Amino acid sequence: MAIYEGNELKFKAFCDEQTFNKIVDYKTVQDLFRHSTDEYTDKVAISDEEEVTYSRLADEVACYRGVLRQAGVRKGDLVGI
């Protein structure tokens, strides 16, 4: 099951047709994130008070993943964000 399955209209509301067609093959958000960080390494992923590139975002996610693992969080555990 793809990450958008059953929610096509919701996904299409947030992106153009070309972008939607690129993401339809990903089964998980993690797969899509990995692709994005590999494909768009130096492009801006988040633009708020400061710009964060996909590369930096991937580094920060890896850091938080390590912190959660150290705290005993394992696959299947529920974590609020």
MARMI-826570 format. One record per atom (N, C-alpha, C): residue number from 0; residue in one letter; atom name; x, y, z. Coordinates in nm, 4 decimals, padded with zeros to 6 digits. Layout:
<pts>
<mikol->NUM milum->a nulum->CA x->X y->Y z->Z>
...
</pts>
This chain:
<pts>
<mikol->0 milum->m nulum->N x->00.0834 y->-00.1178 z->00.0000>
<mikol->0 milum->m nulum->CA x->00.0000 y->00.0000 z->00.0000>
<mikol->0 milum->m nulum->C x->00.0886 y->00.1252 z->00.0000>
<mikol->1 milum->a nulum->N x->00.0634 y->00.2151 z->-00.0903>
<mikol->1 milum->a nulum->CA x->00.1415 y->00.3385 z->-00.1003>
<mikol->1 milum->a nulum->C x->00.1004 y->00.4362 z->00.0089>
<mikol->2 milum->i nulum->N x->00.1886 y->00.5314 z->00.0405>
<mikol->2 milum->i nulum->CA x->00.1617 y->00.6236 z->00.1511>
<mikol->2 milum->i nulum->C x->00.0396 y->00.7110 z->00.1259>
<mikol->3 milum->y nulum->N x->00.0019 y->00.7309 z->00.0021>
<mikol->3 milum->y nulum->CA x->-00.1118 y->00.8163 z->-00.0292>
<mikol->3 milum->y nulum->C x->-00.2423 y->00.7388 z->-00.0445>
<mikol->4 milum->e nulum->N x->-00.2346 y->00.6066 z->-00.0489>
<mikol->4 milum->e nulum->CA x->-00.3503 y->00.5253 z->-00.0843>
<mikol->4 milum->e nulum->C x->-00.4728 y->00.5598 z->00.0004>
<mikol->5 milum->g nulum->N x->-00.5810 y->00.5889 z->-00.0670>
<mikol->5 milum->g nulum->CA x->-00.7043 y->00.6277 z->00.0002>
<mikol->5 milum->g nulum->C x->-00.7106 y->00.7769 z->00.0289>
<mikol->6 milum->n nulum->N x->-00.6014 y->00.8471 z->00.0075>
<mikol->6 milum->n nulum->CA x->-00.5967 y->00.9909 z->00.0345>
<mikol->6 milum->n nulum->C x->-00.5441 y->01.0697 z->-00.0856>
<mikol->7 milum->e nulum->N x->-00.5690 y->01.0191 z->-00.2051>
<mikol->7 milum->e nulum->CA x->-00.5159 y->01.0823 z->-00.3248>
<mikol->7 milum->e nulum->C x->-00.5530 y->01.2290 z->-00.3342>
<mikol->8 milum->l nulum->N x->-00.6794 y->01.2611 z->-00.3085>
<mikol->8 milum->l nulum->CA x->-00.7235 y->01.3996 z->-00.3212>
<mikol->8 milum->l nulum->C x->-00.6541 y->01.4902 z->-00.2205>
<mikol->9 milum->k nulum->N x->-00.6304 y->01.4399 z->-00.0993>
<mikol->9 milum->k nulum->CA x->-00.5597 y->01.5198 z->00.0013>
<mikol->9 milum->k nulum->C x->-00.4175 y->01.5472 z->-00.0436>
<mikol->10 milum->f nulum->N x->-00.3492 y->01.4458 z->-00.0962>
<mikol->10 milum->f nulum->CA x->-00.2119 y->01.4644 z->-00.1429>
<mikol->10 milum->f nulum->C x->-00.2079 y->01.5599 z->-00.2615>
<mikol->11 milum->k nulum->N x->-00.2993 y->01.5433 z->-00.3552>
<mikol->11 milum->k nulum->CA x->-00.2997 y->01.6280 z->-00.4743>
<mikol->11 milum->k nulum->C x->-00.3283 y->01.7738 z->-00.4400>
<mikol->12 milum->a nulum->N x->-00.3958 y->01.7984 z->-00.3286>
<mikol->12 milum->a nulum->CA x->-00.4251 y->01.9354 z->-00.2878>
<mikol->12 milum->a nulum->C x->-00.2986 y->02.0095 z->-00.2458>
<mikol->13 milum->f nulum->N x->-00.1939 y->01.9356 z->-00.2067>
<mikol->13 milum->f nulum->CA x->-00.0714 y->01.9978 z->-00.1571>
<mikol->13 milum->f nulum->C x->00.0436 y->01.9981 z->-00.2567>
<mikol->14 milum->c nulum->N x->00.0250 y->01.9355 z->-00.3719>
<mikol->14 milum->c nulum->CA x->00.1345 y->01.9346 z->-00.4690>
<mikol->14 milum->c nulum->C x->00.0785 y->01.9291 z->-00.6106>
<mikol->15 milum->d nulum->N x->00.1621 y->01.9666 z->-00.7054>
<mikol->15 milum->d nulum->CA x->00.1198 y->01.9629 z->-00.8446>
<mikol->15 milum->d nulum->C x->00.1232 y->01.8185 z->-00.8971>
<mikol->16 milum->e nulum->N x->00.0700 y->01.7996 z->-01.0152>
<mikol->16 milum->e nulum->CA x->00.0583 y->01.6651 z->-01.0743>
<mikol->16 milum->e nulum->C x->00.1946 y->01.5986 z->-01.0922>
<mikol->17 milum->q nulum->N x->00.2944 y->01.6744 z->-01.1356>
<mikol->17 milum->q nulum->CA x->00.4277 y->01.6183 z->-01.1576>
<mikol->17 milum->q nulum->C x->00.4867 y->01.5673 z->-01.0256>
<mikol->18 milum->t nulum->N x->00.4743 y->01.6459 z->-00.9196>
<mikol->18 milum->t nulum->CA x->00.5254 y->01.6042 z->-00.7890>
<mikol->18 milum->t nulum->C x->00.4494 y->01.4832 z->-00.7385>
<mikol->19 milum->f nulum->N x->00.3177 y->01.4841 z->-00.7514>
<mikol->19 milum->f nulum->CA x->00.2362 y->01.3705 z->-00.7078>
<mikol->19 milum->f nulum->C x->00.2804 y->01.2435 z->-00.7787>
<mikol->20 milum->n nulum->N x->00.3049 y->01.2528 z->-00.9079>
<mikol->20 milum->n nulum->CA x->00.3460 y->01.1350 z->-00.9843>
<mikol->20 milum->n nulum->C x->00.4816 y->01.0813 z->-00.9392>
<mikol->21 milum->k nulum->N x->00.5665 y->01.1667 z->-00.8831>
<mikol->21 milum->k nulum->CA x->00.6966 y->01.1227 z->-00.8333>
<mikol->21 milum->k nulum->C x->00.6831 y->01.0448 z->-00.7023>
<mikol->22 milum->i nulum->N x->00.5827 y->01.0784 z->-00.6210>
<mikol->22 milum->i nulum->CA x->00.5743 y->01.0164 z->-00.4887>
<mikol->22 milum->i nulum->C x->00.4865 y->00.8913 z->-00.4832>
<mikol->23 milum->v nulum->N x->00.4132 y->00.8630 z->-00.5892>
<mikol->23 milum->v nulum->CA x->00.3170 y->00.7537 z->-00.5831>
<mikol->23 milum->v nulum->C x->00.3786 y->00.6161 z->-00.5610>
<mikol->24 milum->d nulum->N x->00.5056 y->00.6003 z->-00.5915>
<mikol->24 milum->d nulum->CA x->00.5683 y->00.4689 z->-00.5774>
<mikol->24 milum->d nulum->C x->00.6240 y->00.4406 z->-00.4383>
<mikol->25 milum->y nulum->N x->00.6291 y->00.5405 z->-00.3521>
<mikol->25 milum->y nulum->CA x->00.6852 y->00.5204 z->-00.2191>
<mikol->25 milum->y nulum->C x->00.5822 y->00.4587 z->-00.1264>
<mikol->26 milum->k nulum->N x->00.6230 y->00.3554 z->-00.0557>
<mikol->26 milum->k nulum->CA x->00.5309 y->00.2839 z->00.0325>
<mikol->26 milum->k nulum->C x->00.5266 y->00.3439 z->00.1727>
<mikol->27 milum->t nulum->N x->00.6330 y->00.4127 z->00.2120>
<mikol->27 milum->t nulum->CA x->00.6359 y->00.4721 z->00.3458>
<mikol->27 milum->t nulum->C x->00.6904 y->00.6152 z->00.3378>
<mikol->28 milum->v nulum->N x->00.6616 y->00.6920 z->00.4398>
<mikol->28 milum->v nulum->CA x->00.7159 y->00.8266 z->00.4494>
<mikol->28 milum->v nulum->C x->00.8682 y->00.8189 z->00.4594>
<mikol->29 milum->q nulum->N x->00.9184 y->00.7172 z->00.5261>
<mikol->29 milum->q nulum->CA x->01.0626 y->00.6979 z->00.5386>
<mikol->29 milum->q nulum->C x->01.1270 y->00.6795 z->00.4012>
<mikol->30 milum->d nulum->N x->01.0642 y->00.6022 z->00.3135>
<mikol->30 milum->d nulum->CA x->01.1160 y->00.5842 z->00.1775>
<mikol->30 milum->d nulum->C x->01.1206 y->00.7182 z->00.1035>
<mikol->31 milum->l nulum->N x->01.0151 y->00.7958 z->00.1152>
<mikol->31 milum->l nulum->CA x->01.0087 y->00.9257 z->00.0501>
<mikol->31 milum->l nulum->C x->01.1140 y->01.0207 z->00.1081>
<mikol->32 milum->f nulum->N x->01.1314 y->01.0183 z->00.2403>
<mikol->32 milum->f nulum->CA x->01.2312 y->01.1031 z->00.3043>
<mikol->32 milum->f nulum->C x->01.3718 y->01.0677 z->00.2571>
<mikol->33 milum->r nulum->N x->01.4016 y->00.9376 z->00.2541>
<mikol->33 milum->r nulum->CA x->01.5335 y->00.8929 z->00.2069>
<mikol->33 milum->r nulum->C x->01.5605 y->00.9391 z->00.0641>
<mikol->34 milum->h nulum->N x->01.4610 y->00.9217 z->-00.0214>
<mikol->34 milum->h nulum->CA x->01.4757 y->00.9661 z->-00.1601>
<mikol->34 milum->h nulum->C x->01.5024 y->01.1169 z->-00.1651>
<mikol->35 milum->s nulum->N x->01.4253 y->01.1930 z->-00.0900>
<mikol->35 milum->s nulum->CA x->01.4388 y->01.3389 z->-00.0919>
<mikol->35 milum->s nulum->C x->01.5752 y->01.3837 z->-00.0431>
<mikol->36 milum->t nulum->N x->01.6251 y->01.3216 z->00.0645>
<mikol->36 milum->t nulum->CA x->01.7559 y->01.3613 z->00.1167>
<mikol->36 milum->t nulum->C x->01.8690 y->01.3208 z->00.0222>
<mikol->37 milum->d nulum->N x->01.8509 y->01.2132 z->-00.0522>
<mikol->37 milum->d nulum->CA x->01.9518 y->01.1716 z->-00.1509>
<mikol->37 milum->d nulum->C x->01.9464 y->01.2592 z->-00.2765>
<mikol->38 milum->e nulum->N x->01.8265 y->01.2881 z->-00.3203>
<mikol->38 milum->e nulum->CA x->01.8053 y->01.3598 z->-00.4468>
<mikol->38 milum->e nulum->C x->01.8285 y->01.5110 z->-00.4343>
<mikol->39 milum->y nulum->N x->01.7908 y->01.5686 z->-00.3217>
<mikol->39 milum->y nulum->CA x->01.7907 y->01.7149 z->-00.3070>
<mikol->39 milum->y nulum->C x->01.8839 y->01.7617 z->-00.1950>
<mikol->40 milum->t nulum->N x->01.9947 y->01.6962 z->-00.1779>
<mikol->40 milum->t nulum->CA x->02.0872 y->01.7182 z->-00.0671>
<mikol->40 milum->t nulum->C x->02.1071 y->01.8645 z->-00.0292>
<mikol->41 milum->d nulum->N x->02.1390 y->01.9487 z->-00.1238>
<mikol->41 milum->d nulum->CA x->02.1715 y->02.0878 z->-00.0941>
<mikol->41 milum->d nulum->C x->02.0556 y->02.1844 z->-00.1139>
<mikol->42 milum->k nulum->N x->01.9380 y->02.1325 z->-00.1439>
<mikol->42 milum->k nulum->CA x->01.8210 y->02.2199 z->-00.1620>
<mikol->42 milum->k nulum->C x->01.7533 y->02.2436 z->-00.0271>
<mikol->43 milum->v nulum->N x->01.6784 y->02.3504 z->-00.0200>
<mikol->43 milum->v nulum->CA x->01.6107 y->02.3875 z->00.1035>
<mikol->43 milum->v nulum->C x->01.4904 y->02.2961 z->00.1264>
<mikol->44 milum->a nulum->N x->01.4878 y->02.2334 z->00.2436>
<mikol->44 milum->a nulum->CA x->01.3772 y->02.1452 z->00.2816>
<mikol->44 milum->a nulum->C x->01.2752 y->02.2212 z->00.3649>
<mikol->45 milum->i nulum->N x->01.3243 y->02.3090 z->00.4514>
<mikol->45 milum->i nulum->CA x->01.2392 y->02.3866 z->00.5413>
<mikol->45 milum->i nulum->C x->01.2863 y->02.5310 z->00.5380>
<mikol->46 milum->s nulum->N x->01.1926 y->02.6204 z->00.5193>
<mikol->46 milum->s nulum->CA x->01.2259 y->02.7623 z->00.5199>
<mikol->46 milum->s nulum->C x->01.1338 y->02.8312 z->00.6197>
<mikol->47 milum->d nulum->N x->01.1908 y->02.8680 z->00.7315>
<mikol->47 milum->d nulum->CA x->01.1132 y->02.9351 z->00.8357>
<mikol->47 milum->d nulum->C x->01.1962 y->03.0543 z->00.8804>
<mikol->48 milum->e nulum->N x->01.2369 y->03.0566 z->01.0051>
<mikol->48 milum->e nulum->CA x->01.3260 y->03.1629 z->01.0504>
<mikol->48 milum->e nulum->C x->01.4635 y->03.1481 z->00.9872>
<mikol->49 milum->e nulum->N x->01.5005 y->03.0256 z->00.9554>
<mikol->49 milum->e nulum->CA x->01.6247 y->02.9974 z->00.8846>
<mikol->49 milum->e nulum->C x->01.5976 y->02.8871 z->00.7834>
<mikol->50 milum->e nulum->N x->01.6837 y->02.8761 z->00.6845>
<mikol->50 milum->e nulum->CA x->01.6678 y->02.7721 z->00.5840>
<mikol->50 milum->e nulum->C x->01.7453 y->02.6478 z->00.6259>
<mikol->51 milum->v nulum->N x->01.6814 y->02.5329 z->00.6099>
<mikol->51 milum->v nulum->CA x->01.7426 y->02.4049 z->00.6453>
<mikol->51 milum->v nulum->C x->01.7449 y->02.3188 z->00.5194>
<mikol->52 milum->t nulum->N x->01.8639 y->02.2733 z->00.4814>
<mikol->52 milum->t nulum->CA x->01.8755 y->02.1883 z->00.3625>
<mikol->52 milum->t nulum->C x->01.8339 y->02.0447 z->00.3964>
<mikol->53 milum->y nulum->N x->01.8080 y->01.9668 z->00.2932>
<mikol->53 milum->y nulum->CA x->01.7741 y->01.8261 z->00.3143>
<mikol->53 milum->y nulum->C x->01.8877 y->01.7528 z->00.3840>
<mikol->54 milum->s nulum->N x->02.0110 y->01.7882 z->00.3507>
<mikol->54 milum->s nulum->CA x->02.1259 y->01.7246 z->00.4142>
<mikol->54 milum->s nulum->C x->02.1272 y->01.7513 z->00.5650>
<mikol->55 milum->r nulum->N x->02.1077 y->01.8767 z->00.6018>
<mikol->55 milum->r nulum->CA x->02.1057 y->01.9107 z->00.7448>
<mikol->55 milum->r nulum->C x->01.9856 y->01.8458 z->00.8138>
<mikol->56 milum->l nulum->N x->01.8718 y->01.8448 z->00.7473>
<mikol->56 milum->l nulum->CA x->01.7532 y->01.7815 z->00.8045>
<mikol->56 milum->l nulum->C x->01.7787 y->01.6332 z->00.8300>
<mikol->57 milum->a nulum->N x->01.8431 y->01.5665 z->00.7347>
<mikol->57 milum->a nulum->CA x->01.8744 y->01.4242 z->00.7519>
<mikol->57 milum->a nulum->C x->01.9672 y->01.4035 z->00.8715>
<mikol->58 milum->d nulum->N x->02.0651 y->01.4932 z->00.8873>
<mikol->58 milum->d nulum->CA x->02.1563 y->01.4844 z->01.0020>
<mikol->58 milum->d nulum->C x->02.0808 y->01.5022 z->01.1341>
<mikol->59 milum->e nulum->N x->01.9897 y->01.5985 z->01.1371>
<mikol->59 milum->e nulum->CA x->01.9139 y->01.6241 z->01.2596>
<mikol->59 milum->e nulum->C x->01.8198 y->01.5075 z->01.2926>
<mikol->60 milum->v nulum->N x->01.7590 y->01.4499 z->01.1899>
<mikol->60 milum->v nulum->CA x->01.6723 y->01.3337 z->01.2106>
<mikol->60 milum->v nulum->C x->01.7535 y->01.2176 z->01.2668>
<mikol->61 milum->a nulum->N x->01.8732 y->01.1958 z->01.2123>
<mikol->61 milum->a nulum->CA x->01.9603 y->01.0878 z->01.2617>
<mikol->61 milum->a nulum->C x->01.9962 y->01.1117 z->01.4082>
<mikol->62 milum->c nulum->N x->02.0204 y->01.2360 z->01.4443>
<mikol->62 milum->c nulum->CA x->02.0527 y->01.2696 z->01.5829>
<mikol->62 milum->c nulum->C x->01.9351 y->01.2364 z->01.6747>
<mikol->63 milum->y nulum->N x->01.8160 y->01.2807 z->01.6378>
<mikol->63 milum->y nulum->CA x->01.6974 y->01.2517 z->01.7196>
<mikol->63 milum->y nulum->C x->01.6695 y->01.1017 z->01.7270>
<mikol->64 milum->r nulum->N x->01.6916 y->01.0333 z->01.6151>
<mikol->64 milum->r nulum->CA x->01.6732 y->00.8876 z->01.6150>
<mikol->64 milum->r nulum->C x->01.7653 y->00.8234 z->01.7180>
<mikol->65 milum->g nulum->N x->01.8903 y->00.8691 z->01.7235>
<mikol->65 milum->g nulum->CA x->01.9853 y->00.8171 z->01.8215>
<mikol->65 milum->g nulum->C x->01.9415 y->00.8456 z->01.9643>
<mikol->66 milum->v nulum->N x->01.8926 y->00.9658 z->01.9884>
<mikol->66 milum->v nulum->CA x->01.8444 y->01.0028 z->02.1226>
<mikol->66 milum->v nulum->C x->01.7274 y->00.9135 z->02.1627>
<mikol->67 milum->l nulum->N x->01.6348 y->00.8902 z->02.0708>
<mikol->67 milum->l nulum->CA x->01.5184 y->00.8058 z->02.1019>
<mikol->67 milum->l nulum->C x->01.5610 y->00.6616 z->02.1284>
<mikol->68 milum->r nulum->N x->01.6545 y->00.6127 z->02.0504>
<mikol->68 milum->r nulum->CA x->01.7037 y->00.4754 z->02.0731>
<mikol->68 milum->r nulum->C x->01.7710 y->00.4641 z->02.2091>
<mikol->69 milum->q nulum->N x->01.8516 y->00.5643 z->02.2443>
<mikol->69 milum->q nulum->CA x->01.9175 y->00.5656 z->02.3756>
<mikol->69 milum->q nulum->C x->01.8150 y->00.5660 z->02.4890>
<mikol->70 milum->a nulum->N x->01.7006 y->00.6281 z->02.4615>
<mikol->70 milum->a nulum->CA x->01.5946 y->00.6357 z->02.5638>
<mikol->70 milum->a nulum->C x->01.5122 y->00.5078 z->02.5697>
<mikol->71 milum->g nulum->N x->01.5435 y->00.4112 z->02.4811>
<mikol->71 milum->g nulum->CA x->01.4745 y->00.2834 z->02.4852>
<mikol->71 milum->g nulum->C x->01.3597 y->00.2689 z->02.3878>
<mikol->72 milum->v nulum->N x->01.3387 y->00.3696 z->02.3012>
<mikol->72 milum->v nulum->CA x->01.2308 y->00.3611 z->02.2030>
<mikol->72 milum->v nulum->C x->01.2710 y->00.2617 z->02.0943>
<mikol->73 milum->r nulum->N x->01.1800 y->00.1720 z->02.0622>
<mikol->73 milum->r nulum->CA x->01.2057 y->00.0689 z->01.9616>
<mikol->73 milum->r nulum->C x->01.0997 y->00.0708 z->01.8529>
<mikol->74 milum->k nulum->N x->01.1264 y->00.0038 z->01.7433>
<mikol->74 milum->k nulum->CA x->01.0335 y->-00.0062 z->01.6330>
<mikol->74 milum->k nulum->C x->00.8972 y->-00.0519 z->01.6853>
<mikol->75 milum->g nulum->N x->00.7937 y->00.0200 z->01.6440>
<mikol->75 milum->g nulum->CA x->00.6582 y->-00.0137 z->01.6872>
<mikol->75 milum->g nulum->C x->00.6101 y->00.0680 z->01.8058>
<mikol->76 milum->d nulum->N x->00.7030 y->00.1313 z->01.8795>
<mikol->76 milum->d nulum->CA x->00.6639 y->00.2161 z->01.9918>
<mikol->76 milum->d nulum->C x->00.5980 y->00.3433 z->01.9380>
<mikol->77 milum->l nulum->N x->00.5040 y->00.3960 z->02.0121>
<mikol->77 milum->l nulum->CA x->00.4395 y->00.5201 z->01.9753>
<mikol->77 milum->l nulum->C x->00.5130 y->00.6370 z->02.0394>
<mikol->78 milum->v nulum->N x->00.5420 y->00.7382 z->01.9583>
<mikol->78 milum->v nulum->CA x->00.6140 y->00.8551 z->02.0068>
<mikol->78 milum->v nulum->C x->00.5393 y->00.9792 z->01.9587>
<mikol->79 milum->g nulum->N x->00.5043 y->01.0660 z->02.0507>
<mikol->79 milum->g nulum->CA x->00.4362 y->01.1903 z->02.0148>
<mikol->79 milum->g nulum->C x->00.5356 y->01.2908 z->01.9593>
<mikol->80 milum->i nulum->N x->00.4923 y->01.3655 z->01.8589>
<mikol->80 milum->i nulum->CA x->00.5794 y->01.4696 z->01.8050>
<mikol->80 milum->i nulum->C x->00.5072 y->01.6024 z->01.8047>
</pts>
